[in-house]
Protein backbone atom coordinates (compact mmCIF):
# COMPACT_ATOMS: atom_id res chain seq x y z
CA UNK A 1 0.00 0.00 0.00
CA UNK A 2 1.12 3.56 -0.64
CA UNK A 3 1.86 5.73 2.35
CA UNK A 4 0.05 8.98 3.01
CA UNK A 5 2.92 11.00 1.57
CA UNK A 6 3.08 9.08 -1.72
CA UNK A 7 1.35 11.84 -3.65
CA UNK A 8 4.20 14.20 -2.70
CA UNK A 9 6.98 11.75 -3.55
CA UNK A 10 9.42 13.05 -6.21
CA UNK A 11 9.27 9.59 -7.78
CA UNK A 12 5.49 9.61 -8.25
CA UNK A 13 4.80 9.62 -11.98
CA UNK A 14 1.69 7.40 -12.01
CA UNK A 15 -0.87 8.02 -14.76
CA UNK A 16 -4.49 7.01 -15.30
CA UNK A 17 -5.44 7.14 -18.98
CA UNK A 18 -9.01 7.59 -20.24
CA UNK A 19 -10.30 7.15 -23.81
CA UNK A 20 -6.93 5.51 -24.46
CA UNK A 21 -7.54 4.16 -27.97
CA UNK A 22 -4.39 2.58 -29.39
CA UNK A 23 -2.35 4.32 -26.65
CA UNK A 24 -0.32 6.78 -28.73
CA UNK A 25 -0.47 9.46 -26.03
CA UNK A 26 0.35 6.89 -23.35
CA UNK A 27 3.44 5.61 -25.15
CA UNK A 28 4.63 9.19 -25.52
CA UNK A 29 4.10 9.87 -21.82
CA UNK A 30 5.98 6.68 -20.96
CA UNK A 31 8.91 7.87 -23.06
CA UNK A 32 8.89 11.06 -20.98
CA UNK A 33 9.35 8.98 -17.82
CA UNK A 34 5.72 8.63 -16.70
CA UNK A 35 4.16 5.37 -15.57
CA UNK A 36 0.79 4.58 -17.16
CA UNK A 37 -0.89 2.37 -14.56
CA UNK A 38 -4.18 1.78 -16.35
CA UNK A 39 -5.86 2.57 -19.66
CA UNK A 40 -9.60 2.71 -20.39
CA UNK A 41 -11.74 2.43 -23.49
CA UNK A 42 -15.04 0.95 -24.59
CA UNK A 43 -14.00 0.08 -28.15
CA UNK A 44 -13.43 -3.67 -28.39
CA UNK A 45 -10.61 -3.47 -30.92
CA UNK A 46 -8.82 -0.72 -28.98
CA UNK A 47 -8.97 -2.67 -25.72
CA UNK A 48 -7.82 -5.82 -27.54
CA UNK A 49 -4.87 -3.81 -28.89
CA UNK A 50 -3.98 -2.68 -25.36
CA UNK A 51 -4.12 -6.21 -24.01
CA UNK A 52 -2.13 -7.59 -26.95
CA UNK A 53 0.65 -5.15 -26.04
CA UNK A 54 0.53 -6.16 -22.36
CA UNK A 55 -1.06 -2.94 -21.16
CA UNK A 56 -3.44 -2.93 -18.18
CA UNK A 57 -6.91 -1.84 -19.29
CA UNK A 58 -10.30 -1.24 -17.74
CA UNK A 59 -12.84 -2.14 -20.42
CA UNK A 60 -16.12 -0.26 -20.57
CA UNK A 61 -18.04 2.94 -21.21
CA UNK A 62 -16.66 5.73 -19.01
CA UNK A 63 -20.24 6.69 -18.16
CA UNK A 64 -20.58 3.39 -16.33
CA UNK A 65 -17.16 3.42 -14.66
CA UNK A 66 -16.68 4.97 -11.26
CA UNK A 67 -13.49 6.82 -10.27
CA UNK A 68 -13.20 4.30 -7.41
CA UNK A 69 -12.87 1.50 -9.98
CA UNK A 70 -10.08 3.31 -11.78
CA UNK A 71 -8.23 3.97 -8.53
CA UNK A 72 -8.70 0.41 -7.34
CA UNK A 73 -7.27 -1.14 -10.51
CA UNK A 74 -4.38 1.35 -10.46
CA UNK A 75 -3.82 0.69 -6.73
CA UNK A 76 -3.95 4.39 -5.95
CA UNK A 77 -5.96 6.65 -3.66
CA UNK A 78 -7.59 10.04 -4.34
CA UNK A 79 -4.93 12.70 -4.71
CA UNK A 80 -2.15 10.23 -5.47
CA UNK A 81 -2.13 10.02 -9.28
CA UNK A 82 0.45 12.30 -10.84
CA UNK A 83 -1.62 12.70 -14.00
CA UNK A 84 -4.96 11.84 -15.60
CA UNK A 85 -5.02 12.12 -19.38
CA UNK A 86 -7.49 11.58 -22.18
CA UNK A 87 -9.34 12.90 -25.20
CA UNK A 88 -13.09 12.72 -24.62
CA UNK A 89 -14.74 12.22 -28.03
CA UNK A 90 -16.21 15.49 -29.27
CA UNK A 91 -17.00 14.87 -32.94
CA UNK A 92 -19.28 17.92 -33.18
CA UNK A 93 -16.16 20.11 -32.83
CA UNK A 94 -14.33 18.55 -35.78
CA UNK A 95 -13.61 20.70 -38.82
CA UNK A 96 -13.51 17.56 -40.99
CA UNK A 97 -16.94 17.12 -42.54
CA UNK A 98 -19.99 19.00 -41.32
CA UNK A 99 -19.31 21.45 -38.49
CA UNK A 100 -22.25 21.53 -36.09
CA UNK A 101 -21.23 22.91 -32.71
CA UNK A 102 -22.81 21.32 -29.65
CA UNK A 103 -25.83 21.98 -27.46
CA UNK A 104 -23.84 22.01 -24.23
CA UNK A 105 -20.49 20.33 -23.51
CA UNK A 106 -21.76 19.55 -20.01
CA UNK A 107 -24.02 16.96 -21.56
CA UNK A 108 -21.16 15.19 -23.36
CA UNK A 109 -18.40 12.75 -22.41
CA UNK A 110 -16.35 15.78 -21.50
CA UNK A 111 -18.27 15.93 -18.23
CA UNK A 112 -17.29 12.35 -17.43
CA UNK A 113 -13.68 13.43 -17.79
CA UNK A 114 -14.43 16.30 -15.38
CA UNK A 115 -16.17 13.88 -13.00
CA UNK A 116 -13.08 11.66 -12.85
CA UNK A 117 -10.76 14.63 -12.30
CA UNK A 118 -13.01 15.93 -9.52
CA UNK A 119 -12.91 12.65 -7.59
CA UNK A 120 -9.37 11.47 -8.30
CA UNK A 121 -7.75 14.90 -7.88
CA UNK A 122 -4.56 14.23 -9.86
CA UNK A 123 -1.71 16.70 -9.58
CA UNK A 124 -1.97 17.36 -13.33
CA UNK A 125 -4.28 16.53 -16.21
CA UNK A 126 -3.99 16.54 -19.99
CA UNK A 127 -7.10 16.85 -22.14
CA UNK A 128 -6.59 16.72 -25.90
CA UNK A 129 -9.13 17.18 -28.65
CA UNK A 130 -9.68 18.34 -32.21
CA UNK A 131 -8.62 21.92 -32.89
CA UNK A 132 -12.25 22.83 -33.72
CA UNK A 133 -12.99 23.00 -30.00
CA UNK A 134 -11.20 26.36 -29.92
CA UNK A 135 -13.89 28.00 -32.04
CA UNK A 136 -16.98 25.82 -31.51
CA UNK A 137 -20.15 27.53 -30.33
CA UNK A 138 -23.00 26.34 -28.18
CA UNK A 139 -26.44 26.07 -29.80
CA UNK A 140 -29.89 25.80 -28.27
CA UNK A 141 -28.94 26.68 -24.72
CA UNK A 142 -31.78 25.76 -22.36
CA UNK A 143 -33.28 27.86 -19.60
CA UNK A 144 -31.68 25.53 -17.06
CA UNK A 145 -28.18 26.32 -18.31
CA UNK A 146 -28.48 29.96 -19.31
CA UNK A 147 -27.61 31.33 -15.86
CA UNK A 148 -24.50 29.16 -15.68
CA UNK A 149 -23.15 30.40 -18.98
CA UNK A 150 -23.92 34.10 -18.63
CA UNK A 151 -20.40 34.85 -17.33
CA UNK A 152 -18.97 32.96 -20.28
CA UNK A 153 -21.11 34.98 -22.71
CA UNK A 154 -19.75 38.20 -21.22
CA UNK A 155 -16.23 36.85 -21.60
CA UNK A 156 -16.88 36.00 -25.25
CA UNK A 157 -17.90 39.59 -25.96
CA UNK A 158 -14.65 40.73 -24.38
CA UNK A 159 -12.24 38.20 -25.86
CA UNK A 160 -13.95 36.74 -28.91
CA UNK A 161 -13.25 33.19 -27.71
CA UNK A 162 -15.60 30.33 -28.45
CA UNK A 163 -18.34 29.59 -25.94
CA UNK A 164 -17.66 25.88 -25.76
CA UNK A 165 -14.06 26.56 -24.72
CA UNK A 166 -15.22 29.04 -22.08
CA UNK A 167 -17.53 26.43 -20.56
CA UNK A 168 -14.77 23.82 -20.63
CA UNK A 169 -12.40 26.19 -18.84
CA UNK A 170 -15.04 27.22 -16.32
CA UNK A 171 -15.67 23.59 -15.32
CA UNK A 172 -12.01 23.09 -14.44
CA UNK A 173 -11.88 26.45 -12.69
CA UNK A 174 -14.71 25.23 -10.45
CA UNK A 175 -12.46 22.31 -9.48
CA UNK A 176 -9.67 24.72 -8.55
CA UNK A 177 -7.33 23.75 -11.38
CA UNK A 178 -5.05 26.26 -13.06
CA UNK A 179 -5.14 25.70 -16.83
CA UNK A 180 -3.30 26.58 -19.99
CA UNK A 181 -4.30 25.61 -23.50
CA UNK A 182 -3.60 26.02 -27.19
CA UNK A 183 -3.32 24.30 -30.56
CA UNK A 184 -0.11 22.36 -31.07
CA UNK A 185 1.17 21.07 -34.41
CA UNK A 186 2.87 17.70 -33.99
CA UNK A 187 5.39 18.44 -36.74
CA UNK A 188 7.05 20.90 -34.35
CA UNK A 189 7.87 18.06 -31.94
CA UNK A 190 9.70 15.66 -34.24
CA UNK A 191 6.61 13.96 -35.70
CA UNK A 192 6.78 13.33 -39.49
CA UNK A 193 3.27 14.71 -39.91
CA UNK A 194 1.34 17.96 -39.90
CA UNK A 195 -1.26 17.28 -37.21
CA UNK A 196 -2.86 20.00 -35.12
CA UNK A 197 -4.54 19.15 -31.83
CA UNK A 198 -6.15 21.20 -29.11
CA UNK A 199 -4.38 20.58 -25.78
CA UNK A 200 -5.50 21.69 -22.33
CA UNK A 201 -3.20 21.20 -19.34
CA UNK A 202 -4.31 21.57 -15.73
CA UNK A 203 -2.53 21.84 -12.37
CA UNK A 204 -4.29 21.02 -9.10
CA UNK A 205 -1.64 22.89 -7.08
CA UNK A 206 -1.74 25.84 -9.49
CA UNK A 207 1.84 25.36 -10.57
CA UNK A 208 3.31 27.32 -13.50
CA UNK A 209 2.36 24.86 -16.24
CA UNK A 210 3.09 25.66 -19.88
CA UNK A 211 2.60 24.14 -23.30
CA UNK A 212 5.73 22.39 -24.59
CA UNK A 213 8.11 24.59 -26.54
CA UNK A 214 8.73 23.34 -30.12
CA UNK A 215 11.85 21.27 -30.68
CA UNK A 216 11.76 21.01 -34.50
CA UNK A 217 11.52 23.74 -37.14
CA UNK A 218 11.05 24.15 -40.87
CA UNK A 219 14.33 26.08 -41.02
CA UNK A 220 17.23 25.20 -38.74
CA UNK A 221 20.99 25.14 -39.21
CA UNK A 222 21.18 21.66 -37.65
CA UNK A 223 19.31 18.91 -39.59
CA UNK A 224 18.61 17.14 -36.30
CA UNK A 225 16.20 19.96 -35.39
CA UNK A 226 14.47 20.28 -38.74
CA UNK A 227 11.00 18.87 -39.45
CA UNK A 228 11.08 15.11 -40.04
CA UNK A 229 10.16 14.14 -43.61
CA UNK A 230 8.02 11.27 -44.78
CA UNK A 231 11.07 9.71 -46.43
CA UNK A 232 12.94 9.60 -43.13
CA UNK A 233 9.96 7.86 -41.52
CA UNK A 234 8.88 5.24 -44.05
CA UNK A 235 11.31 4.92 -47.00
CA UNK A 236 12.64 1.57 -45.76
CA UNK A 237 9.10 0.13 -45.88
CA UNK A 238 8.57 0.99 -49.56
CA UNK A 239 8.84 -2.62 -50.76
CA UNK A 240 7.45 -4.18 -47.58
CA UNK A 241 3.90 -2.91 -47.58
CA UNK A 242 2.34 -5.67 -45.47
CA UNK A 243 -1.30 -5.01 -44.58
CA UNK A 244 -2.68 -2.40 -46.93
CA UNK A 245 -5.95 -1.10 -48.35
CA UNK A 246 -6.38 -0.63 -52.08
CA UNK A 247 -7.72 1.92 -54.53
CA UNK A 248 -10.45 1.02 -56.99
CA UNK A 249 -9.19 0.36 -60.53
CA UNK A 250 -10.76 3.63 -61.74
CA UNK A 251 -9.04 5.73 -59.08
CA UNK A 252 -5.77 3.88 -59.49
CA UNK A 253 -5.72 4.61 -63.20
CA UNK A 254 -6.00 8.33 -62.43
CA UNK A 255 -3.48 8.27 -59.58
CA UNK A 256 -0.87 6.81 -61.91
CA UNK A 257 -0.97 10.14 -63.78
CA UNK A 258 -0.25 12.17 -60.63
CA UNK A 259 3.43 12.92 -59.84
CA UNK A 260 4.94 12.77 -56.37
CA UNK A 261 3.60 15.64 -54.29
CA UNK A 262 0.72 16.28 -56.70
CA UNK A 263 -3.05 15.93 -56.67
CA UNK A 264 -6.10 16.29 -58.91
CA UNK A 265 -4.76 19.50 -60.43
CA UNK A 266 -2.06 17.43 -62.15
CA UNK A 267 -4.56 15.24 -63.99
CA UNK A 268 -5.06 15.76 -67.74
CA UNK A 269 -7.60 18.53 -68.33
CA UNK A 270 -10.03 16.20 -70.08
CA UNK A 271 -10.06 13.86 -67.05
CA UNK A 272 -10.56 16.34 -64.22
CA UNK A 273 -14.31 16.88 -64.41
CA UNK A 274 -15.23 13.20 -64.42
CA UNK A 275 -12.59 12.39 -61.80
CA UNK A 276 -13.86 15.02 -59.36
CA UNK A 277 -17.56 14.33 -59.85
CA UNK A 278 -19.79 16.55 -57.71
CA UNK A 279 -16.76 18.18 -56.08
CA UNK A 280 -15.66 19.73 -59.37
CA UNK A 281 -17.76 22.87 -58.87
CA UNK A 282 -17.36 23.10 -55.10
CA UNK A 283 -15.16 25.68 -53.44
CA UNK A 284 -11.95 25.20 -51.51
CA UNK A 285 -8.59 23.86 -52.57
CA UNK A 286 -9.68 20.21 -52.49
CA UNK A 287 -6.01 19.26 -51.95
CA UNK A 288 -6.85 15.74 -50.76
CA UNK A 289 -8.44 14.61 -54.04
CA UNK A 290 -6.13 12.21 -55.91
CA UNK A 291 -3.29 13.19 -53.60
CA UNK A 292 0.09 11.52 -53.98
CA UNK A 293 2.36 12.28 -51.05
CA UNK A 294 5.86 13.73 -51.17
CA UNK A 295 8.88 12.06 -49.60
CA UNK A 296 10.57 15.45 -49.14
CA UNK A 297 7.87 16.82 -46.79
CA UNK A 298 6.16 15.69 -43.59
CA UNK A 299 2.95 13.74 -44.14
CA UNK A 300 -0.41 15.48 -44.14
CA UNK A 301 -2.64 14.64 -41.18
CA UNK A 302 -3.45 10.93 -41.20
CA UNK A 303 -7.16 10.26 -41.55
CA UNK A 304 -9.03 7.13 -40.50
CA UNK A 305 -8.96 5.74 -44.05
CA UNK A 306 -6.36 6.52 -46.74
CA UNK A 307 -8.62 5.67 -49.67
CA UNK A 308 -11.48 8.15 -49.29
CA UNK A 309 -11.91 10.32 -52.37
CA UNK A 310 -11.49 13.67 -50.64
CA UNK A 311 -8.57 12.64 -48.41
CA UNK A 312 -6.47 10.15 -50.36
CA UNK A 313 -3.07 9.24 -49.00
CA UNK A 314 -1.29 7.61 -51.92
CA UNK A 315 2.31 6.46 -51.44
CA UNK A 316 4.90 8.82 -52.97
CA UNK A 317 6.40 6.13 -55.25
CA UNK A 318 4.07 3.13 -55.20
CA UNK A 319 0.60 2.96 -56.72
CA UNK A 320 -1.13 2.15 -53.45
CA UNK A 321 -2.31 3.83 -50.25
CA UNK A 322 -0.09 4.10 -47.22
CA UNK A 323 0.03 0.73 -45.46
CA UNK A 324 -0.82 -0.07 -41.86
CA UNK A 325 2.85 -0.22 -40.92
CA UNK A 326 3.53 3.09 -42.67
CA UNK A 327 0.59 4.65 -40.83
CA UNK A 328 2.05 3.40 -37.55
CA UNK A 329 5.52 4.74 -38.39
CA UNK A 330 4.13 8.18 -39.16
CA UNK A 331 2.37 8.17 -35.77
CA UNK A 332 5.67 6.85 -34.30
CA UNK A 333 4.34 3.61 -32.85
CA UNK A 334 7.04 1.01 -32.17
CA UNK A 335 7.45 -1.46 -35.03
CA UNK A 336 6.45 -4.30 -32.72
CA UNK A 337 3.22 -2.63 -31.55
CA UNK A 338 0.39 -5.00 -32.45
CA UNK A 339 -2.99 -3.71 -33.64
CA UNK A 340 -6.13 -5.85 -33.34
CA UNK A 341 -9.24 -5.89 -35.48
CA UNK A 342 -10.07 -5.59 -39.15
CA UNK A 343 -7.96 -3.65 -41.65
CA UNK A 344 -10.42 -0.73 -41.44
CA UNK A 345 -10.28 -0.81 -37.63
CA UNK A 346 -6.47 -0.73 -37.63
CA UNK A 347 -6.42 2.33 -39.89
CA UNK A 348 -9.00 3.97 -37.63
CA UNK A 349 -7.12 3.22 -34.41
CA UNK A 350 -3.84 4.57 -35.78
CA UNK A 351 -5.46 7.52 -37.52
CA UNK A 352 -7.20 8.59 -34.31
CA UNK A 353 -4.10 8.31 -32.12
CA UNK A 354 -2.08 11.14 -30.63
CA UNK A 355 1.39 11.08 -32.22
CA UNK A 356 3.91 9.68 -29.78
CA UNK A 357 6.31 12.60 -30.21
CA UNK A 358 3.61 15.05 -29.15
CA UNK A 359 2.74 12.87 -26.15
CA UNK A 360 6.39 12.78 -25.12
CA UNK A 361 6.68 16.56 -25.40
CA UNK A 362 3.60 17.03 -23.22
CA UNK A 363 5.00 14.62 -20.63
CA UNK A 364 8.37 16.39 -20.63
CA UNK A 365 6.72 19.79 -20.14
CA UNK A 366 4.73 18.56 -17.13
CA UNK A 367 7.61 16.69 -15.50
CA UNK A 368 9.87 19.72 -15.89
CA UNK A 369 7.31 21.74 -13.94
CA UNK A 370 7.10 19.04 -11.27
CA UNK A 371 10.89 18.85 -11.01
CA UNK A 372 11.35 22.63 -11.05
CA UNK A 373 13.73 22.41 -14.02
CA UNK A 374 11.75 24.24 -16.69
CA UNK A 375 13.25 27.71 -16.29
CA UNK A 376 16.76 29.08 -15.96
CA UNK A 377 16.52 31.95 -13.50
CA UNK A 378 18.84 34.88 -14.21
CA UNK A 379 19.39 38.43 -13.06
CA UNK A 380 20.51 39.50 -16.51
CA UNK A 381 18.52 42.47 -17.80
CA UNK A 382 20.37 43.51 -20.97
CA UNK A 383 18.95 41.72 -24.02
CA UNK A 384 15.76 40.51 -22.38
CA UNK A 385 13.59 42.23 -25.00
CA UNK A 386 14.97 40.16 -27.88
CA UNK A 387 14.87 37.06 -25.67
CA UNK A 388 11.17 37.62 -25.04
CA UNK A 389 10.51 38.05 -28.76
CA UNK A 390 12.27 34.77 -29.53
CA UNK A 391 10.45 32.98 -26.72
CA UNK A 392 7.08 34.25 -27.94
CA UNK A 393 7.88 33.30 -31.52
CA UNK A 394 8.89 29.79 -30.48
CA UNK A 395 5.76 29.33 -28.40
CA UNK A 396 3.65 30.38 -31.40
CA UNK A 397 5.59 27.99 -33.66
CA UNK A 398 6.59 30.96 -35.79
CA UNK A 399 10.28 31.51 -35.23
CA UNK A 400 11.66 33.91 -37.83
CA UNK A 401 14.57 36.32 -38.06
CA UNK A 402 13.78 39.13 -35.65
N, C-alpha and C positions, 0 to 999 in steps of 0.2 A: 504493500500500500504506500501511496505517496504521503510524505509528511505535510504538515500544515504550511510549511514555507516553500513547498515545491514550486508554486506559481511564481515565486520571486527568484528561483534558482537561475544563475547565468546559463546553465546547461539546458534549460527548458526550451525546447523548440518543437513541441508536439502540436500537430495540426489535425483538425477535423475537416474533411472535405465534403461538400454537398454538391449535388448535380455534377458528379465527377466525370461522367462520360468515359472517354478512353484514357483519361488521366494525364493529358498533356500538361495542364497547369501543375498537377501534383508532381510529375517528374521534374519539372523545372524548379519547383520549390525544394525538392529533395537535393537537386544539384547545388542549391544555395545553402545547404546544410540543415534544412528543416526535416522533421520526422513526421511523415503522414501516417497517423495511427489508424485511420479508418476512412474509407470512401463511401459514398451513398449515391444510388441512382435507382430509378424504377424501370429503365429500359433493359430488357432481358439480354440483348446482345452486348450492351455496355458492361453490365455486371458480369457476364460470362468472360468478357475480355479482361476485366480486373482480376477475376479468379484465376484465369489462365496464366496471368503474369504474377501470381502469388501475392496479390494485394488483398488486404482485409477489406471487406465490403459489407455494408448493411443494405440489403435489397428491399426496395419498397418505395411507395409514393411518400414524399416528404410530408404531405398533409396528414398522413397516418402514422408518422414517426414522432415520438416524443424526444425532447432534448435529453431526458433521462436515459433513453435507450442508447443514444449516441455516446453519452458519457460512459455508460456502463461497458459498452463494447470497447471503447478506447481506454478503459480503466483510468478515468480521470474524474475529477470533481469540478463543480462550478467554480469558475475563476482560474482554473489551472491551465486550460489550453492556451498555448502561445498564440495560435491563430485559427480562425475559421475562415474558409474560403469557398467560393462557389459562384456560379453564373446562373441565377434563376431565369428560366426561359421567359423571354418577353418578346415573342414574335411580332406583336403589334408595333414595336419600335423599329423594326428592321427597315432599311431603305431599299432592300432587295425585294422587288415585287411591289404589291400595293401597300402604301403607307396609310395606316388607319388611326394611329393614336390609341388611346385606351380610356375606358370609362373612369377608372380610378385604380392606381397601382396598389392601393391597399386591399383590393379584392383579388390580387394575383399571387403567384407563387413568391413574389418578392416579399410579401408579408410573412411567409413561412421562414424565409431567411432571417427576417427581423426577429421573429419569435424565437428562433434558435439562438441568435446573438443575445437577446434579452435574458434568456435563462442561463446560457453557458458562460456568458461574460468573458470571452477571450480577451487577451491583452490587445490583439490586433485583429482586423478582418480585412479580407480582400473580396470585393464584389466586382465581377467583370460582366460586360454585356455588349450588345451591338452599339455602334456609335450613334445610332438614331435616338437613343435614350436622351442624348443631350438636347435635342430640339423637339421631342415629342410633346404633344399637348393633350390635356385631359378633355374628354367630351362627355356631355350628358351628366354633369355633376348633379347629384341628388340633393334634396333639402337637408338630408341627414349629414351630408359631408360638407356642405357649403361653408358652415361656420369654421370648420377645421382648416379649410384652405384659403380663407380670406387673407391671412398674413402672407401666404405664398403669392396670391394674386397681386398684392401691393408690391411685393418684391419683384415680381415679373415686370410691372410697370417701371420700376426703378432700374432694373438690370437688363431686361430683355431676355432673361433665361427662360427655358421651357418649364412649364408647370409641373410636368411629371418629375423632372429632376428636383424641383423645389420640394415636392412632397417626399421624394426619396430621402433627400438630405434632412428634412424636418423629422422624419421617423427616427433616424439615427441620432439626431440632436436630442430628441426626447429620452434616448437611452444614455445620454451623457458622453457620447463618443465624439471626439474631434475628427473631422474628415478632410480629405483632400481628393480631388478628382480631375480627370481630364481624358483626352483621347490620345492613345499611344499607338504609334505605327511600329509593328514588330520588326520591320526592316532596319530600324535604328538600334536594334539590340542583337544584331548578328544573325537574324533569321533570313533565309533566302526567299523572302516573300513580302510583298506589300500587303499588310493586313492591319487595319485600324480597329481598335477595340476601346470601348469606354471602360475605364478602371476607376473604382472608388476604394480608397483606403481609409480605415478607421482605427483610432487609438483610444482604448478605454481610459488610459491614464493621461490622455491629452498630451502625448509626447509630440515632438516636432517632426511628424511624418512628412514624407515628400514623395513625389512620383520619381521613378528611377531616371537618372540622367542618361541620355543616349551614349552608346559606346561605339557605334558605327555610323559612318557618314558617306554621302555620295562622293564627296571630294575630301581626300586626306593624303598627306604625303607618305604615310605608311600603309601599304596594302592590307596589313593585318587589321586595320581599323576602317576599311572601306566596306560598303555594302557587299553582302555575299551574293554571288550570281547563281543562277540556276545551274550553270555548267559545273560550278564547284560542288554543288549539292548532289547532282544526279548523273553526271556524264558517265560514270563507271557502270551505271545500270542500263545504258542504252541498248545493249544486246541481251539483257537479262530481264525482260519485262515481267515475267511471272504472271500473277493474277492481273487481268486487265479487261476493261470494258471495250466496246468496239463502236465505231461509227457505222451508220447505215451505208450501203454501197453508194447511194446518191450523194450523201454528204462527203464521203471519202473521195469520190471523183472530183468534187470541187476543192476539197482541202489540198489535194495534190497540186493544184495550181497556185497555192498560196505559199510565198517564200517565208523563210524563218523571220519571225517578228512581225509578220503581216496579218491581215484579216480580210474581211469581205471586200474592202476597197481595192484589193489587189486582184480580184477576180476579173476575167474578161468582161467588158461592158455589156455584151449581149447575154451574159449569164447572171448578172447581178439581180435583176428584177425577179426572176423565177427563184433564185437561190434565197432571197430575203423574204419572199412571200408577203404577208401582211405587214411586216416590219419595214418594208421598203419606203413607205411614205411617212413613217413615224419620225418623231424628232429624236434628238440625242445623237451621241457619237456612235452608239451601237458597236463598241469596240470588241465585244465578246463574240460577235457573229463570225464564224469561220476563222477563229483565231488560232494561229500557230505561234507558239511561244518562242522566245529568244534566249539562247544560251548566255548571251552577254549581259543580261539584266536579271534582277530578282524576278521571281514568279509573281503573276497577279495573285490576288486573294483566291485561295482554294475554295471551291464551292462543293456542295454535297454530291454533285455528279459532274464529271468532266465532259459529258456528251450532250448536254442540253444545248439547244440551238443558239440561245442568246448568251451563253457563257461557256463556250467550248474551250477546252484546254488540250490542244493538240501538241504532241511532242515536237520539239524544235526540228529534229532530223527524221524521225520515223513517222509513218502514216498511221498513227494510232493515238488514242488519248494517253494522258499520263497514267501509269500503272499504280496499283495499290502501294507497292514498295516505294515508288517515286513520290507519291502523295505523302507517305510516312516520312521520307527523308526531308521533304520540304518543310514539314511540321516538326522535324528534328527528333522524331521518335527513334529509339535505339533499333538497330537492324534486327535484333532478336525479339522485339516486342510483338506479341501475337495478338491478332485481331480475330474475334469470333463473329459468326453470322454470315449472311449472304454477301455476295460481291457488292450489291447496292448498299447494304448495311455498313460494310467496311469503309466504303467511300464516305458515307454519311458520318460515321464516327470520327474519322480522321479530319474530314472537312469542317466539322463542328468544334474541333479541339482548339485549345489555346496553344500557340506555338511554345515549345519548351524554352527557347531563348528568352521569350518575354516573361514566362513564369519564373525563370531563374533571376532575371533582372528585378522583378518585383520582390522576390525573396531576399535578394541581396540588399535592396533598399530598406526593407523592414528590419533585417538583422543588423544593419549598420546603425539604425536608430536605437535598437535595443542595446547594442554594444557601446554606443556613444562614440562611434568612429566615423561618422558621416561627414564631419566638418573639421577643417583645420582652422583653429582659432589663431588670429594674428592681431597685432596692434598696428600693423602697417596701414597707413592712410593713403600715401601717395600711390596713384594708379588704381584706386578702388573703383573709379567711374568706369574705366574700360573693362575692369574685371566683372563688374555688374552687367555690362552690356553683353559680354561673352557668355556669362552664366545664363542670362535671360534668353539669349539666342539658342543656346544648347537645350534649355528646357523646352523651348518651342520647336525644337527639331529643325532650326532654321539658321544654322551657323554660317555666316558669310564674312567676308572681309569687312571689318568695321573701321 
